[in-house]
Every structure is written in C-alpha cells, then in structure tokens.
Amino acid sequence: MTEKSVRSGRRARTATASVPATLEIDACRSLVFPNGIRKFRKQQNIGSLLELAERLPDITYIRLSKIERGEVFARAPEMRAIAAALQVDPLDLLVDIDDPVFDIEDWAEPIMGNDRTDPEADRLAVLVAAAVRARRVADDTLTIAVLEEQYGIAPVILSRIENAHKPYDRWNDEVRGSLRRLFGVADDAALAAAVVAACARGELDAFLSLVANPQIRITKTRTRTAALRAELGGSPAVSAEAPAMRQAGASGARVLNASIGSSLETSVLERPVPVLDAATPPAFAPKAPESPAPAQPLGEDASVRLVPVFGSPLPDGLLARTPTGTFVEVPRSAGPNAYGLRIGRSTLGAGLPGRAVLVVDPDRFPSAGGLAVIEQDTGLRVIAITFDRQGHTLGFSLNPDFEVALDAFDPARIATVLSAMFE
C-alpha cells in the first residue's frame, strides 16, 4: 500500500498500544473520495462553496459539500457539471491515491482542520464497535429487533456504533446507557475496562480488522474512482499496489472484495467466533435461547441448515421474491428468517456479477462496507452500504446508478447480505 494514510494508522497504534499491532485505526475513514474540487475552486477565486453551488442548479449545496469533502462519491454527470463550472477537464478533478506524493492527511487538513478525534477516544470507539459485533455473533438470539426492543438501540444507531462512527463519549446518555445494559456493567469506566480486557484476551481479534481499517476505505476508493475515470472517458489506471483491482477479472469473489471493500466470505458473520472461557465477563457470554429454534430443512448433516431461494429479474435492477424451488445452505449464525436471493444480472457495477445467490438475513441491520437488500414498492434491490461524515447511512449501486438515504428508510424493509455464492 503506497497511500500515506498508513502513517496515521501507526500514529493511532502508538497512542493505543493495547490494540493488536495488525490493526490500523483509520482516522480519515469517512473520506472515501479525495478530489481536486477545492483546489480548482480556490484557483478560480471562488471563495465559498455556496458561490460554486449557485453555478450548479442541479446539485444541492449539501451534496456538493459532501462531494468536495470526499464524504460521498460523485456521479459522472455531477463531475462533468462541476468541471464545467470550474473550467477544467473532469478527469483533472480525480485524485490517484496510489501516487507516491499523495497523503490523505495533507489532503484532508483544510477540510478537517482542528476537528480531530483524540486517539484514545478513537481507540475506545473501535473496541466498543468490535465488542458489540462479537456480542451479537456469540448470541444468535440478539437480533436487531431484540436490540431495539430490549436495549433501546435503534438499527441506525447500531450501525454507527459497529462502525465506530464517533468517540464513545460523544454518544448521549441514552445510547451509552443502552450499551452499559447490553454488556451488564454499571458505568462507562466499567464498560471501557471490559472491552479493553476482552481485547487483551484476544476475543475481539476476529472483529477489529472490520472496524476503522484503512484498507476498506482505500480499496473502495480505488474501485469507484477507476470506474468513474472510465465513465468520464479516461483509462482506469490500476496501480501495481492494487492487486485486488488487477486480478478482478480472475474471480467473482475478488471483484466483490474490490467493490465493497471487504470480503463477504470473511464478513463479521462468518469469521471465527471468539472462544469464551470462564474468565470472560458475563456481558460477553452468549445467552441461552429462551425456547428451541424452529425446525428448519436439514441436509444429511444435522449441522447444515437450508433455506429457500427466491428471485426473478425485474426492470431497473430490481428483483421479485419469486420462489425458485431450490435451497441454499446458510451460516450457522443466520437468523430464523434468512433466505436465499438469486441475482441474474450484474448489479452494483462490477462488484457483484450476475448468476449468484445471496444469503439474506432480515433480522440483522447492515454495516458500512457490507451489502444489503432493501424492499421497495416494486421489488427488492441489492445495495452497498456506507455512511458519510455526519453518520448518515447510505446505500448505493452503480448499475443502475442508485443511492438512498437509509436513515429515513423503514428498518423492517432492510436486510443484511451474509454471504454470496457465485454460479
């Protein structure tokens, strides 16, 4: 990796020695689309973003601000319009993060200014995020609905917590209280001690790499920028430092990794579950289910659980929940309402090719960097999940070009994609 953001990862590890050495806490994790808009705006003596927005009636000021700050990816028509307003070629606005002289911190300095997160606070946020993920995986009964009904953690808030969106102490008393109840501790100091101890015992190792990892951001940026460069008419330059991009055509799984920034095959739901021993605080131990799980179709091996597969293509990238008459094996941690969804066309751009079956769990709310299925009035849609600097959860696809704000979306109509099997 040539991007100098690894330098910020080393800084964070210096301040947080108890975090495993392999973990890189990405202080710039919300900045996925570095670009040259601000530089050219200043060169054109356009002092404020509002002045530029007045020249772009088809782009709202809020969206333009997010694009310039690198918090969301621009679409090709938006880049052409912005470039025209700045009197430059659209390709000049794109930044190659693999350029040896590029430094994400230097690029972000005028944007972030003094709004920096204390490394210790960032460390605690990451540990809490990993601990919540571990807690959910260790306890199959801890569904999205249970977390909301029994602990008062709404799905949107859960997604932000699990992705270390902000330092722990910036959450309000209600959210912090819900987390304390979840882990069975009396106060914030006890919660901090519990997650630090769990990290020291290695119980969070399988989850830490999924939170605040610069590679997730870097891979996503490479992929989306290359696609945007190609759409704008330039050759998608692929760096020697981006093997996942170079070999994308060799394997559907590799393409998937490059597109969403993390492999579904090693998602939080399929990584090894930490071993819990007698020394583990009760908060991290899985709870016994109150009643036996409902009977499911089983294969010859009683440990194999099969669920029905649905899916037939509709216009505009949508899918109908039509039974296919087939079944698919699901991960052991899948909820009771999990099902298979067959896709028969390319969606999410190159990220998820056609002829695949997704395992979908309606009882889990998706996290940034993963995939989800949303239920729209006319069918089901597969989307990739991210969030902006303000913590707004977004879903998007490239083919077709689609984006939706999930904070205002009915959580009951959002499901997580646990895994994918390519045909």
TORGU-993361 format. One line per field, with one value per residue (C-alpha): x, y, z. Coordinates in Angstrom, 2 decimals, decimal comma, always signed. Example, Ala and Ser with C-alpha at 12.3 -4.5 7.8 and 13.67 -1.06 7.14 Angstrom:
2
xx = (+12,30:+13,67) $
yy = (-4,50:-1,06) $
zz = (+7,80:+7,14) $
***
This chain:
423
xx = (+0,00:+1,53:-1,06:+0,47:-2,64:-0,88:+1,14:-1,98:-2,56:+0,90:+0,16:-3,03:-1,26:+1,45:-1,22:-3,17:-0,59:-3,09:-4,74:-3,23:-0,32:-2,09:-4,95:-4,81:-7,28:-8,16:-8,68:-9,74:-12,19:-15,08:-13,10:-13,62:-13,40:-10,38:-10,66:-9,35:-12,55:-11,44:-8,02:-9,51:-12,23:-9,54:-7,59:-10,71:-11,04:-14,36:-14,03:-17,01:-18,68:-22,01:-20,78:-19,90:-23,27:-25,03:-23,45:-24,72:-28,52:-28,86:-26,64:-27,83:-25,46:-25,43:-24,49:-21,88:-20,36:-20,16:-18,58:-15,93:-15,17:-14,77:-17,55:-19,55:-18,64:-19,76:-21,57:-20,13:-22,76:-22,04:-18,30:-18,86:-21,06:-18,60:-15,68:-17,55:-18,22:-14,52:-13,41:-11,30:-11,37:-13,46:-10,54:-8,41:-10,70:-9,90:-7,09:-4,86:-4,45:-1,63:+0,51:+3,59:+3,16:-0,45:-1,14:-4,73:-3,97:-2,46:-5,45:-7,88:-6,15:-8,05:-11,30:-10,90:-8,86:-8,90:-11,83:-9,62:-10,56:-8,40:-6,58:-7,61:-11,26:-10,99:-9,43:-12,31:-14,85:-13,18:-13,02:-16,69:-17,60:-15,70:-17,17:-20,73:-20,07:-18,59:-21,55:-24,03:-22,19:-21,83:-25,56:-27,90:-30,90:-29,52:-31,35:-31,87:-35,40:-34,25:-31,59:-34,18:-36,97:-34,98:-31,99:-33,35:-30,62:-32,23:-30,85:-29,36:-27,57:-26,35:-24,78:-22,94:-21,73:-20,48:-18,52:-17,01:-18,64:-17,73:-15,98:-17,87:-18,15:-19,92:-22,90:-25,71:-26,61:-29,40:-27,15:-24,35:-26,88:-28,13:-24,58:-23,95:-27,07:-26,01:-22,70:-24,06:-21,82:-22,58:-20,86:-18,79:-15,49:-16,54:-17,55:-14,20:-12,40:-14,50:-13,78:-10,07:-9,90:-11,75:-9,25:-6,31:-7,72:-7,93:-11,72:-12,06:-9,31:-11,75:-13,68:-11,14:-9,97:-13,53:-13,65:-11,75:-9,48:-7,86:-7,76:-11,55:-11,59:-8,61:-10,00:-13,39:-11,79:-9,63:-12,58:-15,07:-12,52:-11,36:-14,97:-15,63:-12,45:-13,55:-17,03:-15,56:-13,51:-10,13:-8,41:-8,93:-5,33:-4,62:-1,68:+0,81:-0,13:-3,71:-3,59:-7,27:-8,05:-5,51:-6,93:-10,58:-11,49:-9,97:-12,56:-16,02:-15,05:-12,04:-14,25:-16,65:-13,81:-12,63:-16,10:-17,35:-14,03:-14,36:-14,96:-18,33:-16,54:-14,78:-17,62:-18,37:-20,96:-18,61:-15,33:-14,35:-16,31:-14,00:-13,71:-15,34:-13,99:-14,87:-12,80:-14,93:-17,23:-20,89:-21,60:-19,67:-21,03:-23,84:-27,25:-29,16:-32,23:-35,50:-37,12:-35,89:-35,31:-37,99:-37,35:-35,56:-34,97:-31,79:-29,34:-27,76:-25,53:-27,70:-25,40:-26,36:-29,32:-31,04:-33,38:-35,45:-34,07:-36,16:-35,55:-36,50:-35,37:-37,45:-36,72:-34,28:-32,16:-34,98:-35,76:-39,09:-39,40:-40,43:-39,74:-37,15:-37,86:-34,23:-32,49:-29,15:-27,02:-26,74:-24,18:-24,95:-25,39:-28,13:-31,43:-34,64:-35,98:-32,91:-33,46:-31,58:-31,87:-30,74:-29,50:-29,44:-27,86:-24,94:-25,66:-23,56:-21,46:-18,61:-18,87:-21,46:-21,72:-24,83:-25,51:-25,03:-27,11:-27,04:-27,89:-30,07:-30,94:-33,83:-33,04:-29,68:-29,14:-26,25:-22,96:-20,90:-18,70:-21,23:-24,21:-27,90:-31,25:-33,97:-37,63:-39,05:-42,64:-41,87:-39,34:-36,10:-32,85:-29,27:-27,16:-23,75:-23,68:-21,61:-22,04:-20,98:-19,09:-22,30:-23,10:-25,89:-26,20:-26,32:-26,99:-25,87:-25,41:-23,59:-25,70:-28,21:-26,91:-28,86:-28,45:-30,76:-30,57:-31,26:-31,77:-35,27:-35,90:-38,11:-35,66:-38,15:-37,55:-33,74:-31,89:-28,21:-26,43:-24,44:-22,65:-22,62:-22,18:-21,21:-22,63) $
yy = (+0,00:+3,32:+5,69:+7,56:+7,10:+4,10:+6,75:+7,81:+4,14:+4,00:+7,17:+5,67:+2,44:+4,42:+6,05:+2,80:+0,16:-2,43:-2,63:-5,52:-4,41:-5,57:-3,12:+0,24:+2,76:+4,94:+8,48:+9,51:+6,65:+8,92:+10,44:+7,97:+10,31:+12,62:+15,03:+18,29:+20,31:+22,53:+23,15:+24,28:+26,27:+28,27:+28,69:+30,14:+32,57:+31,03:+31,74:+29,81:+26,56:+28,39:+30,51:+27,36:+25,82:+28,80:+27,77:+24,20:+24,32:+20,56:+19,72:+20,65:+22,55:+19,73:+17,12:+19,38:+19,92:+16,17:+15,61:+18,29:+16,97:+13,47:+12,00:+10,63:+9,56:+11,88:+10,57:+11,14:+13,77:+15,65:+15,61:+16,95:+19,76:+20,68:+20,61:+22,87:+25,35:+25,29:+25,37:+22,21:+18,70:+16,34:+13,90:+16,62:+16,54:+12,88:+12,01:+8,95:+7,83:+5,49:+8,40:+8,36:+12,06:+11,70:+11,93:+11,65:+13,65:+16,51:+16,47:+16,43:+19,11:+22,09:+20,14:+18,66:+21,48:+21,22:+18,80:+15,88:+12,91:+12,13:+8,82:+7,36:+8,21:+6,71:+3,59:+3,11:+3,62:+0,90:-1,50:-0,92:-1,47:-4,77:-5,85:-5,21:-7,23:-10,06:-9,94:-10,28:-13,12:-15,01:-14,75:-15,81:-14,51:-10,97:-9,84:-6,31:-6,38:-7,51:-4,81:-2,18:-3,55:-4,63:-2,28:+0,74:+0,68:+1,64:-0,07:+3,16:+3,83:+0,23:+0,62:+3,74:+2,09:-1,00:+1,17:+3,43:+6,46:+8,70:+8,53:+6,80:+9,91:+11,80:+9,48:+10,80:+9,34:+7,22:+5,42:+4,95:+3,59:+1,10:-0,12:-0,47:-2,62:-4,69:-5,55:-5,71:-3,03:-0,24:+2,76:+3,97:+3,25:-0,36:-0,68:+0,67:-1,76:-4,66:-4,05:-3,45:-6,71:-8,56:-7,18:-8,27:-11,81:-11,89:-12,14:-9,19:-10,17:-11,53:-8,25:-5,46:-5,64:-4,89:-1,56:+1,60:-0,32:+1,95:-0,89:-0,88:+2,79:+2,53:-0,40:+1,23:+4,49:+2,72:+0,84:+3,68:+6,18:+3,77:+3,21:+6,94:+7,60:+5,06:+6,57:+10,05:+8,81:+8,07:+4,71:+3,20:+3,39:+0,42:+0,74:-2,03:-1,58:-2,70:-6,47:-6,86:-4,49:-6,05:-9,53:-8,52:-10,47:-13,70:-14,36:-13,13:-13,18:-10,92:-8,49:-8,44:-7,69:-4,77:-3,31:-3,22:-3,04:-6,22:-9,85:-11,33:-14,62:-13,11:-10,91:-10,32:-13,06:-15,73:-15,03:-17,36:-16,64:-15,86:-18,66:-17,62:-19,18:-18,95:-15,78:-13,92:-11,29:-12,36:-9,49:-11,24:-14,74:-15,90:-16,20:-19,45:-19,13:-18,95:-21,53:-24,06:-22,68:-23,60:-26,67:-25,96:-28,07:-30,05:-31,84:-35,17:-33,40:-32,11:-29,07:-27,94:-25,59:-24,98:-22,12:-21,48:-19,38:-16,65:-14,22:-13,31:-10,20:-7,05:-3,78:-1,20:-3,74:-4,91:-8,50:-10,17:-12,51:-15,41:-18,95:-20,84:-24,24:-24,56:-24,31:-22,93:-23,55:-20,60:-19,72:-21,09:-17,55:-16,69:-15,65:-17,70:-15,61:-15,87:-16,75:-17,05:-14,46:-15,30:-12,44:-12,96:-9,75:-7,52:-5,22:-2,78:-2,26:-4,76:-5,52:-8,27:-10,10:-11,95:-15,62:-15,57:-16,50:-14,20:-15,29:-12,56:-12,07:-9,66:-9,80:-8,05:-4,41:-3,90:-2,21:+0,09:-1,84:-4,65:-5,38:-5,16:-5,86:-3,24:-3,79:-1,12:-0,84:-2,57:-5,18:-5,99:-4,14:-5,09:-2,16:-1,49:+0,27:+3,28:+6,37:+9,98:+12,18:+13,15:+9,49:+9,30:+5,73:+5,50:+2,67:+2,73:+0,74:+1,52:-0,47:+1,04:+4,31:+4,46:+5,99:+6,03:+7,57:+4,67:+6,74:+7,60:+4,10:+1,68:-0,67:-3,51:-3,26:-3,52:-6,85:-7,78:-9,92:-12,51:-14,28:-14,81:-17,93:-17,44:-19,76) $
zz = (+0,00:-1,01:+0,41:+3,30:+5,40:+6,89:+8,67:+10,57:+11,40:+13,01:+14,94:+16,33:+17,32:+19,11:+21,25:+21,70:+22,44:+23,67:+20,24:+18,18:+16,04:+12,87:+13,43:+11,68:+13,04:+10,08:+11,32:+7,79:+7,33:+6,31:+3,41:+0,57:-2,43:-2,35:-5,27:-6,67:-6,47:-3,61:-5,21:-8,52:-6,78:-4,99:-8,22:-9,84:-6,91:-5,95:-2,27:-0,95:-1,82:-1,84:-4,75:-6,68:-5,78:-7,36:-10,67:-10,29:-10,01:-10,45:-7,45:-3,97:-1,73:+0,83:-1,75:-3,33:+0,11:+0,71:-2,70:-2,20:+1,28:-0,11:+2,00:-0,94:-4,45:-7,20:-10,26:-13,71:-14,71:-11,48:-12,15:-15,66:-14,35:-11,60:-14,03:-16,44:-13,64:-12,74:-16,41:-16,15:-17,57:-15,37:-15,21:-13,63:-10,61:-9,88:-7,49:-7,70:-4,11:-5,16:-6,31:-4,02:-3,29:-2,18:+1,54:+2,73:+5,87:+3,89:+1,55:+4,48:+6,54:+5,05:+5,43:+8,90:+10,42:+14,20:+14,20:+15,16:+17,27:+20,27:+19,57:+22,93:+22,28:+18,78:+20,27:+22,70:+19,92:+17,86:+20,81:+21,62:+17,96:+17,86:+21,20:+20,02:+16,87:+18,97:+21,36:+18,51:+16,80:+20,09:+20,79:+17,98:+19,93:+19,93:+16,80:+15,54:+16,88:+20,35:+20,49:+19,73:+21,91:+24,97:+24,87:+23,01:+20,33:+17,03:+13,89:+12,55:+15,85:+15,96:+12,51:+13,63:+16,82:+15,00:+12,59:+15,29:+13,73:+16,66:+20,03:+22,81:+24,96:+22,15:+22,34:+24,52:+27,90:+26,43:+23,96:+26,48:+28,97:+26,39:+25,79:+29,51:+29,81:+26,81:+28,47:+32,01:+33,52:+35,95:+34,37:+31,43:+33,16:+33,70:+30,06:+28,92:+31,22:+29,93:+26,24:+26,89:+28,84:+26,07:+23,56:+25,72:+25,85:+22,06:+21,99:+19,59:+17,16:+14,58:+14,54:+14,97:+11,38:+10,22:+12,04:+11,08:+8,74:+6,13:+3,60:+3,45:+2,50:+0,16:-1,82:-2,15:-3,32:-5,90:-7,33:-7,52:-8,82:-11,54:-12,60:-12,61:-14,62:-17,23:-17,41:-17,89:-20,80:-19,25:-18,92:-15,45:-14,26:-12,00:-9,65:-9,05:-5,42:-6,07:-6,71:-5,90:-8,76:-11,17:-10,75:-10,59:-13,69:-12,38:-9,73:-8,86:-5,21:-5,88:-7,76:-4,85:-2,44:-4,55:-4,91:-1,34:+0,45:+2,45:+1,53:+2,28:+2,73:+5,76:+6,97:+10,61:+10,50:+9,14:+10,90:+13,73:+16,88:+19,84:+22,38:+25,63:+28,79:+32,45:+32,83:+30,33:+31,86:+31,69:+29,31:+26,52:+27,11:+24,80:+26,37:+26,13:+23,91:+25,80:+23,55:+20,96:+17,48:+14,96:+12,84:+9,55:+6,45:+7,07:+4,84:+5,65:+8,18:+11,04:+11,31:+7,80:+7,56:+4,25:+3,35:+0,22:-2,62:-4,24:-7,07:-10,60:-12,51:-12,80:-14,65:-13,21:-11,35:-9,08:-8,09:-7,43:-4,45:-6,64:-5,32:-7,39:-5,85:-4,68:-1,31:-0,14:+2,94:+5,34:+8,04:+11,49:+12,81:+10,30:+11,83:+11,63:+8,73:+6,49:+2,84:-0,44:-3,22:-6,75:-8,89:-12,62:-13,83:-12,99:-10,07:-8,08:-11,21:-11,44:-7,76:-7,86:-11,18:-12,27:-11,58:-7,84:-4,81:-1,79:+1,75:+3,22:+6,91:+7,64:+11,39:+11,05:+10,15:+7,69:+8,49:+6,32:+3,92:+3,50:+1,27:+1,98:+0,36:+0,60:-0,09:-2,39:-3,53:-6,82:-5,73:-3,90:-4,58:-3,68:-2,44:-0,90:+2,48:+3,54:+5,70:+5,45:+7,91:+9,70:+10,27:+7,71:+6,47:+2,68:+0,24:-3,37:-6,54:-9,78:-12,20:-12,15:-10,70:-7,45:-3,99:-0,98:+2,50:+4,85:+8,00:+6,78:+5,42:+7,32:+9,15:+8,73:+4,96:+5,20:+5,40:+5,58:+2,99:+4,95:+2,10:-1,64:-3,76:-7,39:-10,03) $
***
